[in-house]
Amino acid sequence: MKRQPSTPEETMTTTTDLFRDGLLKGLAEDEAEAFISNCRKRTCEDGTRLFEEMTEAQSLFLIVDGTVDLTFRLPSDKGEAVLGSRKAGDAIGWSTLVPPYRYRFSGVCRGKTELLQIDRPELLGLIQANYHLGYLLMRNIAVITSQRLVGMQEKVAQLLGNEAVNGW
C-alpha cells in the first residue's frame, strides 16, 4: 500500500515530483515549490466544466488526481467531441500564457478530479519575479504542445488511412 505524505513538506515534494516530467521539468526545487505554493487546491466532481472553448483563458490547471477531457463543439450544434484526455501529472490551460489568451477547447472533469489551479495574475507575477522560471515554463509548454500535435497527427493519419501516412 502506498504511504501518504504526513507533513506539509512531504506533500509539497510529492506534488512537485508529479509534474517533474512535464510543466515543472528543469525547475530548481525552490522554483517548483514557489510555483506550487501559488496554486490553490480544487476538487471537482464528474462533469464539472473547468473552462469553455474560446473563452478568456484565466487559469492554468495541474491535474493531481483524476481525468479531464478536452472537448470541442461540433459544427451545426451537433454537440461536443472529446479530443483527448489528460490525467494526473498533466497541465492544461496553457493558453493562459499565450496570446490571444483564449482556451482552444473545453475542459470537463471525468469522475472526481483533484487539481491545482493558478490564475494568470499570480502566474505572471511569478514569471516577472523570476525570468528563469518563466523561460522553463514556456519551454516546457512548447514541448508539451509539440507532443500533443504529434499525437493529433497520428490520430488524423489513422482516420484518413494509409494513403495519408504515405503521402506525408
C-alpha positions in Angstrom: 0.0 0.0 0.0 1.3 3.5 -0.9 2.2 5.6 2.1 0.5 9.0 2.2 2.7 12.1 2.9 2.4 13.1 6.5 3.9 16.6 6.6 3.3 19.7 4.5 6.9 19.4 3.2 6.3 15.8 2.1 3.1 16.8 0.4 4.8 19.7 -1.4 7.6 17.4 -2.6 5.2 14.7 -3.7 3.2 17.3 -5.6 6.2 18.8 -7.3 7.5 15.3 -8.2 4.2 14.5 -10.0 4.9 17.3 -12.5 8.7 16.9 -12.9 8.5 15.3 -16.3 6.1 17.9 -17.6 5.4 21.5 -16.7 7.9 21.7 -13.9 10.8 19.9 -15.7 14.1 21.6 -15.1 12.9 23.9 -12.4 15.1 24.1 -9.2 13.3 22.8 -6.1 12.7 26.3 -4.8 11.3 27.4 -8.1 8.9 24.4 -8.3 7.9 24.9 -4.7 7.2 28.6 -5.3 5.1 27.7 -8.3 3.1 25.1 -6.4 2.7 27.3 -3.3 1.0 29.9 -5.6 -1.6 27.4 -6.7 -4.9 26.7 -4.9 -6.3 23.2 -4.4 -9.5 22.4 -6.1 -11.6 19.2 -6.0 -14.2 18.8 -8.8 -17.0 16.3 -9.3 -17.8 14.4 -12.5 -19.0 16.7 -15.3 -17.5 19.9 -13.8 -16.5 22.3 -16.6 -13.2 23.9 -15.8 -13.3 26.2 -18.8 -15.2 26.7 -22.1 -13.8 26.6 -25.6 -13.0 30.1 -26.9 -13.5 31.9 -23.6 -10.8 34.0 -22.0 -8.1 31.8 -20.5 -7.8 32.9 -16.9 -6.2 29.8 -15.2 -3.7 27.1 -15.7 -4.5 23.7 -14.1 -2.3 20.9 -12.9 -4.1 17.5 -12.6 -3.2 15.9 -9.3 -5.6 13.0 -9.5 -8.4 12.1 -11.9 -9.0 12.9 -15.6 -10.0 15.9 -17.6 -11.4 15.5 -21.1 -10.6 18.2 -23.6 -13.7 18.7 -25.8 -14.7 20.9 -28.7 -18.0 21.9 -30.2 -19.1 20.1 -33.4 -20.4 22.2 -36.3 -24.1 22.9 -36.6 -24.8 22.4 -32.9 -24.2 18.6 -33.1 -22.8 18.5 -29.6 -19.3 18.0 -28.4 -16.5 15.6 -29.2 -13.6 14.6 -26.9 -10.3 15.5 -28.5 -8.2 13.9 -25.8 -8.0 13.2 -22.1 -5.4 14.4 -19.6 -4.5 12.6 -16.3 -2.5 13.1 -13.1 0.8 14.8 -13.9 -0.6 16.8 -16.9 -1.1 20.5 -17.1 -3.9 22.1 -19.1 -4.9 25.7 -19.9 -1.5 26.9 -21.2 -3.5 29.5 -23.2 -3.4 31.5 -20.0 0.2 32.5 -21.0 -0.2 32.6 -24.8 -2.0 35.4 -26.8 -4.8 35.7 -27.7 -5.4 34.2 -24.2 -8.4 32.0 -25.3 -8.9 28.4 -24.4 -8.9 26.3 -27.6 -11.0 23.5 -26.0 -13.3 23.0 -23.1 -12.1 21.1 -20.0 -14.5 18.7 -18.4 -13.7 16.5 -15.4 -14.4 12.8 -15.8 -15.0 11.5 -12.3 -13.8 13.1 -9.2 -10.7 15.2 -10.0 -8.2 16.9 -7.8 -6.4 19.9 -9.3 -4.0 22.7 -8.6 -5.1 26.0 -10.1 -3.1 29.1 -10.7 -4.7 32.3 -12.1 -3.0 34.5 -14.7 -2.1 37.4 -12.3 -0.2 35.0 -9.9 1.4 33.2 -12.8 2.6 36.4 -14.4 3.8 37.7 -11.0 6.0 34.5 -10.6 7.4 34.9 -14.1 8.1 38.6 -13.7 9.9 37.9 -10.4 12.0 35.0 -11.9 12.6 35.1 -15.6 14.4 31.7 -15.5 11.2 30.1 -14.2 9.3 31.8 -17.0 11.7 30.6 -19.6 11.5 27.0 -18.3 7.7 27.1 -18.1 7.4 28.4 -21.7 9.9 25.8 -22.9 8.0 23.0 -21.2 4.7 24.3 -22.7 6.3 24.2 -26.1 7.5 20.6 -25.6 4.0 19.6 -24.3 2.3 21.3 -27.2 4.6 19.6 -29.7 3.9 16.2 -28.2 0.2 16.8 -28.4 0.4 17.9 -32.1 2.3 14.7 -33.0 -0.4 12.8 -31.2 -3.1 14.6 -33.2 -1.2 14.0 -36.4 -1.2 10.2 -35.6 -5.0 10.4 -35.0 -5.6 12.1 -38.3 -3.4 9.5 -40.1 -5.4 6.7 -38.5 -8.7 8.4 -39.6 -7.5 9.0 -43.1 -5.8 5.7 -43.5 -2.5 4.6 -45.1 -2.8 7.0 -48.0 -2.5 10.0 -45.7 0.5 8.5 -44.0 2.4 7.6 -47.2 1.6 11.0 -48.7 3.3 12.9 -45.9 
